[in-house]
Amino acid sequence: MADADSQRCVSALLNGITQRLYYGNTEITEEFLKNELYAEMTQGEFRALHDKMRTLLKSIASADMDQAQLEAFLTAQTRKQGGSGVTPEQAAALARFWKAHRTRVRESLLAQSRWEPGLRGLKWRVDLHTSASRGQVSNSPVALVELELGRAGESSEFVCLEFDEQKVNLVLKKMAELQESIDSVVHRS
């Protein structure tokens, strides 16, 4: 029964850390967690446990570990000597917690990393203009692009663009240059 209580307390601690760290709940403080979960511990002991769990959770979240990676990571942590590792109960609580909260923590991290509106949707088509405004015949293709931009939780903004063949070629050339730049950075590291 003590193992179950220990795992419940560790799960609650992880939940509290996650609430504050990833979901922005400022009501959950380190002092609140200590008083509610580990009142019998000294402040120093609790701070060490809190910091260890916070560090492990941040490592797991930043790597967006899948179950196999998590299992290997936690196995390594349980084998550490000298108190810097985790107990098997703590490892089990971490594994259960991450399995239940991985998607939501990942979404929170992604939302926190965006500071500009994101592309929510893109629609395009090519029209063929058959006559100009003065009745002249013009068989020139025109690309029409509609971008849907917005932040999470806000309404979208729509931007419509019209490109002739020359502008489409220019955009394609710029995109190729961007891809080359990205490739040079990715392949360099």
C-alpha positions in Angstrom: 0.0 0.0 0.0 2.9 2.4 0.7 4.1 1.9 -2.9 0.7 2.9 -4.2 0.6 6.0 -2.0 4.1 6.9 -3.0 3.2 6.5 -6.7 0.0 8.6 -6.2 2.1 11.4 -4.5 4.6 11.3 -7.3 1.9 11.4 -10.0 0.2 14.3 -8.2 3.6 16.1 -8.0 4.2 15.6 -11.7 0.7 16.8 -12.4 1.4 20.0 -10.3 4.7 20.6 -12.0 3.1 20.2 -15.4 0.2 22.5 -14.5 2.6 25.3 -13.7 5.3 24.6 -16.3 3.3 23.7 -19.4 -0.3 24.9 -18.7 0.5 28.3 -17.1 -1.4 27.6 -13.8 0.3 30.0 -11.4 -1.9 28.9 -8.5 0.2 25.7 -8.2 3.3 26.7 -6.3 6.2 24.6 -4.9 5.0 25.5 -1.4 1.4 24.3 -2.2 2.7 21.0 -3.6 4.9 20.4 -0.5 2.1 21.2 1.9 -0.5 19.1 0.1 1.6 16.1 -0.9 4.8 15.9 1.2 4.0 17.8 4.5 6.2 15.4 6.5 9.4 16.2 4.3 11.8 18.9 5.1 11.9 21.8 2.7 15.4 20.7 1.5 14.2 17.1 0.8 11.1 18.3 -1.0 13.0 20.8 -3.1 15.5 18.0 -4.2 12.6 15.7 -5.1 10.7 18.6 -6.9 13.7 19.7 -8.9 14.6 16.1 -9.8 11.1 15.4 -11.1 10.9 18.8 -12.9 14.3 18.1 -14.6 13.2 14.6 -15.6 9.9 15.8 -16.9 11.5 18.6 -18.9 14.0 16.1 -20.4 11.2 13.7 -21.4 9.0 16.5 -22.8 11.8 18.3 -24.8 12.7 15.0 -26.4 9.0 14.1 -26.9 9.9 10.5 -25.9 7.9 7.6 -27.2 7.3 4.6 -25.0 10.5 2.8 -26.0 12.7 5.8 -25.5 11.0 6.5 -22.1 11.5 3.0 -20.9 15.2 3.1 -21.8 15.6 6.6 -20.2 13.8 5.5 -17.0 15.8 2.3 -16.8 19.0 4.3 -17.0 17.7 6.6 -14.3 16.8 3.8 -11.9 20.3 2.4 -12.3 22.1 5.6 -11.3 24.0 5.4 -8.0 24.1 7.9 -5.2 20.5 9.3 -5.0 20.6 11.1 -8.3 18.5 8.5 -10.0 14.9 7.5 -9.4 13.2 4.7 -7.5 11.3 2.0 -9.4 8.0 3.5 -8.0 9.0 7.0 -9.3 9.9 5.5 -12.7 6.5 3.7 -12.8 4.7 6.9 -11.9 6.7 8.9 -14.6 5.9 6.3 -17.2 2.2 6.3 -16.4 2.0 10.0 -16.2 3.8 10.6 -19.5 1.6 8.0 -21.3 -1.4 10.0 -20.2 -0.1 13.5 -20.7 2.3 13.3 -23.7 0.0 14.7 -26.3 -1.3 17.6 -24.2 2.2 18.6 -23.1 3.5 18.5 -26.6 0.6 20.7 -27.8 1.4 23.1 -25.0 5.1 23.3 -25.9 4.2 23.9 -29.6 1.8 26.6 -28.7 4.4 28.3 -26.4 7.0 28.2 -29.2 4.8 30.1 -31.7 4.8 33.9 -31.5 3.4 34.6 -35.0 0.2 33.5 -36.6 0.4 30.1 -38.2 -0.8 28.9 -41.5 -4.1 27.1 -40.9 -5.1 26.5 -44.5 -4.2 27.1 -48.1 -6.4 26.9 -51.2 -5.3 27.6 -54.7 -6.5 27.4 -58.3 -5.4 28.5 -61.7 -7.7 30.6 -63.8 -7.3 31.4 -67.5 -8.2 35.0 -68.3 -9.8 34.9 -71.8 -10.2 38.7 -72.2 -8.7 41.8 -70.7 -10.7 44.7 -69.2 -10.8 46.5 -72.6 -12.1 43.6 -74.6 -8.6 42.4 -75.8 -8.0 38.7 -76.0 -5.6 37.5 -73.3 -5.0 33.8 -72.8 -2.8 34.3 -69.7 -3.0 31.9 -66.7 -3.4 33.4 -63.3 -2.7 31.6 -60.0 -5.1 32.5 -57.2 -3.9 31.6 -53.6 -6.0 32.0 -50.4 -4.1 31.7 -47.1 -5.8 31.2 -43.8 -3.7 32.6 -41.0 -4.3 32.7 -37.3 -3.3 31.9 -33.7 -4.8 29.1 -31.6 -8.0 30.2 -30.0 -8.5 33.2 -32.3 -10.5 33.7 -35.5 -8.7 33.3 -38.8 -7.6 36.0 -41.1 -7.7 35.4 -44.9 -5.1 36.7 -47.4 -5.8 36.4 -51.1 -3.0 36.6 -53.6 -3.0 36.7 -57.4 0.1 35.7 -59.4 0.8 35.8 -63.1 3.2 33.2 -64.6 6.2 35.5 -64.0 5.4 35.9 -60.3 4.8 32.2 -59.9 8.2 31.5 -61.3 9.7 34.1 -59.0 8.0 32.5 -55.9 9.2 29.0 -57.0 12.8 30.3 -57.4 12.7 31.9 -53.9 11.3 28.7 -52.4 14.1 26.7 -54.0 16.6 29.2 -52.5 15.0 28.8 -49.1 15.2 25.0 -49.4 18.9 25.2 -50.4 19.5 27.3 -47.3 17.6 25.0 -45.0 19.4 22.0 -46.5 22.8 23.6 -46.0 22.1 24.2 -42.3 20.5 20.8 -41.7 23.3 18.8 -43.5 26.0 20.9 -41.8 25.0 19.8 -38.2 
